[in-house]
Amino acid sequence: LATVVLGLCTQPTQALGHLLPEGTPTPLIPVLIIIETISLFIRPIALGVRLTANLTAGHLLIQLISSATSVLLSVLPAVATFTITLLFLLTLLEVAVAIIQAYVFVLLLSLYLQENV
């Protein structure tokens, strides 16, 4: 969101030029400007929500399985061993997801900066 605001402040004509594609018919100009403005401000918010949801879901799943493992350890040790293995694999998956999410975040941030600054 800061990149959008920075782009509007430093280069207003270039930033506003992205709101209207070239060759747009005159009756569609007001509608397209409104849609593109909303889209411009929604994209960073959608990125934040997507990253938060992906990372939170993994942490929540790890928490649930680790709680089940601690309960099952005294009751069913064989099943607890299976859940510990599952927990280890899930932790590896979570690390991979974190790396991918970091890559996506940096890539999209650089695209937003390139477009707005």
C-alpha positions in Angstrom: 0.0 0.0 0.0 2.9 2.3 0.7 4.3 1.7 -2.8 1.0 2.8 -4.3 0.9 6.0 -2.2 4.6 6.7 -2.9 4.1 6.2 -6.6 1.1 8.6 -6.5 3.1 11.2 -4.7 6.4 11.0 -6.6 5.1 10.4 -10.2 1.4 11.2 -10.3 1.1 11.3 -14.1 2.7 7.9 -14.6 0.8 6.4 -11.6 -2.5 7.7 -12.9 -1.6 6.6 -16.5 -1.9 3.0 -15.3 -5.6 3.6 -14.5 -6.7 3.9 -18.1 -5.5 1.6 -20.9 -4.7 3.2 -24.2 -7.6 3.2 -26.8 -10.4 3.0 -24.2 -13.7 4.1 -25.6 -14.9 7.4 -24.1 -18.1 6.1 -22.4 -16.0 3.5 -20.5 -13.4 5.9 -19.1 -15.2 6.8 -15.8 -16.0 3.1 -15.1 -12.5 1.9 -15.9 -10.9 4.5 -13.7 -13.0 3.5 -10.7 -12.4 -0.2 -11.3 -8.6 0.2 -11.8 -8.4 2.5 -8.7 -10.1 -0.1 -6.5 -8.0 -2.8 -8.0 -4.8 -0.8 -7.3 -5.6 -0.5 -3.6 -7.0 -4.0 -3.2 -4.0 -5.9 -4.6 -1.6 -5.2 -1.6 -4.4 -6.0 0.9 -5.2 -9.2 -0.9 -1.4 -10.1 -0.9 -1.3 -9.6 2.9 -4.4 -11.6 3.5 -3.2 -14.5 1.3 0.2 -14.6 3.0 -1.3 -14.4 6.5 -3.8 -17.2 5.7 -1.2 -19.5 4.2 1.2 -19.1 7.1 -1.5 -19.2 9.8 -3.0 -22.4 8.4 0.3 -24.2 8.7 0.9 -23.1 12.2 -2.6 -24.0 13.3 -2.3 -27.5 11.8 1.1 -28.0 13.6 -0.4 -26.8 16.9 -3.4 -29.2 16.5 -1.3 -32.2 15.7 1.3 -31.5 18.4 -1.6 -31.2 21.0 -3.0 -34.5 19.8 0.5 -36.1 20.0 1.0 -34.9 23.6 -2.4 -36.4 24.5 -1.8 -39.7 22.6 1.7 -40.2 24.0 0.4 -41.6 27.3 -2.6 -43.4 25.9 -1.5 -44.9 22.6 2.3 -44.7 22.1 2.2 -46.4 18.7 -0.2 -43.8 17.3 1.8 -41.1 19.0 4.9 -42.2 17.1 3.0 -42.0 13.9 1.8 -38.5 14.7 5.3 -37.4 15.7 6.5 -38.5 12.2 3.6 -36.7 10.6 4.4 -33.6 12.7 8.0 -33.7 11.5 6.9 -34.0 7.8 4.4 -31.2 8.3 7.1 -29.0 9.8 9.3 -29.6 6.7 6.3 -28.8 4.5 5.7 -25.6 6.5 9.4 -24.5 6.0 8.9 -25.1 2.2 5.7 -23.1 2.2 7.4 -20.3 4.1 10.2 -20.2 1.5 7.7 -20.1 -1.4 5.6 -17.4 0.3 8.7 -15.3 0.9 9.6 -15.7 -2.8 6.0 -14.7 -3.8 6.0 -11.7 -1.5 9.4 -10.4 -2.7 8.4 -11.0 -6.4 5.0 -9.2 -6.0 6.6 -6.4 -4.0 9.2 -5.8 -6.6 6.5 -5.7 -9.3 4.5 -3.2 -7.3 7.6 -1.1 -6.8 8.5 -1.3 -10.5 5.0 -0.2 -11.5 4.6 2.6 -8.9 8.0 4.1 -8.3 
